[in-house]
Amino acid sequence: MISYKYSTVISALGFILNLIVNGVFFYLTLFKIKKMHGTYKRMVITFTVLGTIFSLWEIIAEPFAHNYKNSLLYFSCNTWLGSKTWLRYMLAMWSGCHTLIIWFIAMQFIYRLVCLIDTNNIKKLDGIYGYLMIIVPFVIGGFFAVMVEMLIAKDKMLDDNLSKLIFENYQLLISELSKYNITPYNFDGSVNWGNFGLLVIAVFLNSLGYLVILYCGVQMHLNMKKELAKLSISNQELQRQFFKALIAQSIGPTIFLVLPMGPFLLSPLIPGLNVNWQSGWIFCLVGAYSPFDTIMFMMIVSEYRSLLKNRVGYTVSAATPDYRTRDPATTGVQTN
């Protein structure tokens, strides 16, 4: 069986990829892009920075998970950070980031829909309301992180049930791990309401976020033609590109976060399920979602494409010798 320690290496590579791709995007958006302004620009920059921080957080917290029957053990592989309590908090906050990301995309959909319906709303949302739209996802993600800490009580009996399994799979002592043992059903078949409630909250918050995305996306699609007719041709094309880029941004977290983690998160809710999975390997996908989103965004929005093409073209031309314009005296070649 492949050692779980390799997951840290993969996460580190994902973080490096985040730094490179998101660094380029951050620079272009902040200093070069001229057609993106106000709240939406702040949203796009914040979302990009958030993806990089999320990837860095993964390297520090080193989260991993194991599904066994109706239990989901969510623990940290970190051995160099001394405080187990802080590692627990970091695990809780890292799990809250998943919900934060979904709701940040939802807020961007709300913003684009409101501005599409009435362009006067753009100025209104450049003030306090725009900042509130950025803050709301952090509040929702923070709420879920607090629920993780509050609803999952330490239970020695549940830990003892998994101690042998964890040692056999990871050569780790469960008593020394910073962890959350999510087991919605007790040994007698009764419901552990704290753990059960946490899973229900996770499903509810994430599903509600996707419902907002779906509703706004459908409304934008239905109203796009009518509302864009009020704008100039160039502005129409730009708004279409932003809409497509927003759709692409919702695909990344769905592919790399929600769909892979869904079965492992929901499986403990199925009574009598008999599984034994090293489910923490899916966390390695986290580092890929943000670069995917960023690359898709730059491919769709023409201003980014033009800037990148010009920059690459300039770099290539600067690095390629032009023998046609060189002075023979400077090259050491004599001519008759």
N, C-alpha and C positions, 0 to 999 in steps of 0.2 A: 504494500500500500504506500502511495506517495506521501512523504512527510508533509504535515500541515505547515511546516516552516517555510516551504517554498512559496506559500501564498503571500508571505511578506515580501519576497523578492518581486513577485508579479505586481503587488500593490505599489512597490517603489518605482517600477518601470512605468506603471500607469500614472504616477505622480509626475515623473519626468516628462511624459507625453503631455500631461495637463499644463505644465509650466511652459513648454515650448509653444503648443498650439494656442492656449489661452493668452499667453504673453503677447504673441503677435496680434491676436484679436483685440486685446485690451489696448495696445498701443495704437492700432489703427482707429478704433472706435473713439478713443479719448482725444487723439491729436489730428487725425486725418479725415475722418468721415464728416461730411458737411450736411448731409440730408437727414440726419437723425438728431432730434433735439429733445430737451426737457426731460419729462418723467420717463418716457420710453427709453431714452438713452441711458438714464440712471438705472432703469430696470435691467436692461441688457448687460450693462457693466457689472451690476451687482450679481446677476445670475451667473456670469462667467467667473467672477471672483469666488462665489459660493462653491462652484464646482471644484475649483482648485483647493479651497480650504477643506472641503469634504474629503478629497483624496488625501490631503496631508493628515487630516484627523484619523483616517484609516491606518496610516503608517504608525502613528503614535499609539492609538488604542489597540491596534492589531486584533480586531474582532474576528471571531470564528463561531461556528454553531454546529450542533449535532442533534439530529432528530432521532429519538428512540421511542418507539411506540407512541404514546400520547404526550411525550415530553419533548420540549425544545430547549436545549441548554445553550444559552448565548453567553459566551465567555471571552476573556481577553488572553491572548498568547504573550502579551508583553511581560518581559522578565527584567527589564532595566529601569522601569519607573517604580519607585519604592512604595508608593501609597496605593493599597488595594482599594481604598475608598474612592480616591480620585479616578482610578481606572473604571470603577463601577459607574461613576457619574459620566465619564467620557463615553462609555458604552451606551448609556441612556441617551446622551446628547447625539451620538452618532445615529442611533435609531430614529431620533426625532428629525434628523436631517432628511430622511427619506420623505417624510410627510411634508416638510418644509419645501422641498424641491417641487413636489407635485402642486402644492398650493401657489408657489411662485409662478409656475406656468399658468395656473388658473387665473391669477391676478393679471398677467399679461394679456390673456384672452379677454378678460373683462375690460381692460383698458382699451384694447384695439376695437372691441365692439362698441363701447360708449363713444369713442372718437369717430368711428365710422358713421354712426347714426346721426351725430351732430358734431361738426368740426369745431363748434364753439366750445365744446367740452375739453378740447386740447388745452386751452388757456386755463380753464378751471382746474384741471388736473395737474397743472404745473406748480400748484401751491401745496397747501397742507394735505389736500386729499391725495395728491400723488405720493407724498411721503407715507401716508397711511396705507396706501396700497402695497408699498414695499414692506412696511412693518408687519402687516397682518399675517403673511406666511410665517414670519419668525415667531409670532405669538402662537400660532397653531402648532408649529413644530416644537416649540418650547413646552406647550401644554402636553403634547404626547410624551416628550422626554420625562416630564415630571410624573406623568401617569405610570411610566415604566418603573420608576423608582418607588412610587407610593404603593402600587398594586401588587408588585411581586415581592412578597415577603420571603425572608430567608427561612428555609425549611430543611432541617438536618435530615429528616426521614427521606425526603425526596432526593437530596444529595447523595445519601448513602445508597439509594437504589441505582444511581448512575456511576458511583465511584469506580467500580471494577471496570465498567465499560470504558470510561474515560482514560483510565490507566492503560488498558490494553490497546486503545487506539492512538493515544497521544503521549503516553508515558508521563502523564501529569497527575498530580494529586488534586482531587476536586476540592479538598478543604483549603488549598492554597490559591485557588483561582478567584479572580474577580469575575463575578458571573451573575446571571439571572436564569433561574430555572423556571421555565414557563410550562406548567402542567395543569391544564384546565380541569382534569378529573382526578379525584383522590383515589387511593387504593380500593376503597369500598364502593367505588362507582359514583359517589356523590360529586357535585360540582364544586370546584374551587373557584368561588365567585370572583376573587381578585384577578387571578390569571385568565379566567374565562372572559371577564369584563375587559381586560386589556386587549385581547385579541379582537373582541367585538368593536372596541374603540378604534383600533388600527384599521379594520375593514371599513368601518363607517367613515372615518376621516378621509381615507384614500379614495373610497368610492364616491364620496361627495365631491371631492376635488375633481375627479374625472367627469362627473356629471356636469359640473360647471364648465369644464373644458368642452365637453360634447355640445352642451346647449349653446354656448357662445360661438363655437365653431360652426354649427348649423345655421344660427342666426346671421352670422357674418356671410356665409355662403349664399343664403337666400336674399340678403339685402345688398350684396356687393355691387351688382350691376347697377341698381337704381341709385345708390349713394355715390358711387364713383363717377357717374355721369355728371355730377355737379362739379367735378374737379377737372383740372387741366390734364392733357394726355400724359405728360411726363409724370405728374403726381399720381395718376391712375395706375401706371405701371409700377411705381414705387410702392404704393399701398398693396398691390397684388403680391409683390415680392415679400413684403413684410408679413402678409398673411400666410404665404407658403412657408416662409422661414419659421413662423410660429408653429405651424403644423409639424414641421421637421423637428423643432425643439421638444415637442411633446412625444415624439417617437423615441428619442434617445433614452430618457428615463423609463419609458414603457418596456423597451427591449432589454435594457441592461439592469434595471432595478426591479420593476413591478412584476413582470411575467416570470423571471427566474425565481424570485423570492416568494411569490404567491403560494405555490404548492407547499413549500416548507413552513410558511407561516400559518396556513389554514389546516394542514394535516393534523395538528394536535386536537383540533375541534371534532375530528371524526372518532367516535367511540370505538374501542376495540381494534384500532389500526395497529398493525405490526410491521414497523419499519426500523431500519438501522442505517441512517445516512450521515455521511460527513458533509453536511449541507453548507458549511462555512466556505467551501470553495467558490460558491456563487458570489461571495463578496469581492472576489478578484475582478468581477465585471464592473464594479463601481467606477474604477479609474477610467473606463472607456466611454462612459456616457457623455461626459462634458466635452472631450475633444470631438466626439461624433457630432454633438449638437453644434459646436462652434464651426467645424468644417462645413457642415450642411448650411449653416447660416451664411457663411462667406461665399459658398458656391451659388446660393440663390440670389442674394442681394448684389446687384450689378456693380455698385460703387466699390464694394470689397473686391470683386473680381478684377475690376479695372486697376485698382491700386496694386494688387498682388501681381498682375501681369506686367504692369509698368516697372515694378520693383525687380521682378525676376528678369525681365528683359534688359533692364539697366545693368544688373549684376553680371549677366551673361556677356553682354557687349563689352563691359569693362574688363572682364577676365579673358576675352578672346582677342589675340593680337590682330591688328589690321595691317597686313603687309602692304596693302595698296597705298597707304598714305604715309608710310615711313620714309624718312630721309635716308638715302643710301649711305651718306656720310656717318650716320649714327648706327648703322647696322654692320658696318665693316664690309659691305658688298660694293665692289667697284663696277662701274658701268663705262662702256666705251662712248 
